[in-house]
């Protein structure tokens, strides 16, 4: 990891697919991620809160190998050990997950570590200090995936941009129609589930959202 990634080279830029197994069957998972990668996405997060470890390991390993063929990165939600064993590129941590420093020790200095910061700027500042590679704020809009998610104001992105050097990810109800203001306010990337999975042509939707989030660069 680096203390201040070069935003021009960082994979934390553009659209970012959260491949949520609550929304995808085992048969849909790989083809859906491949379609997003065909649209130019460089970052995918594998998220499964319910499956057994053997199944999650096999799926994460498949997605890591797929991502690497496209020059993309796979993160595992919540579980640094699963990320390590699957050959993933890193992990995304929430409030009740292992500490950033522990994940760094387990995964090594080249791993990507992301942290959910909800609507808390000071949590993001602390995550950067501990070695996180990006922080995520949201939900900025009502989220079909997490209807009870904490809401964050768009102005938080501007405040974070003034204090944080690592990339900033926006999350929560983001679509092609509402992503633009988040990019202009300071988001480097948009983490999306329903906004891509519900599109008829996922590859084209991924391409458009990816390009939209990169406009300010």
PyMOL commands that set and color helices and strands:
alter all, ss='L'
color gray80, all
select helices_A, chain A and resi 26-38+53-69+80-86+100-107+121-130+155-163+180-185+194-197+202-213
alter helices_A, ss='H'
color red, helices_A
select strands_A, chain A and resi 14-20+43-47+73-77+90-93+112-118+134-137+167-171+189-192
alter strands_A, ss='S'
color yellow, strands_A
deselect
rebuild
show_as cartoon
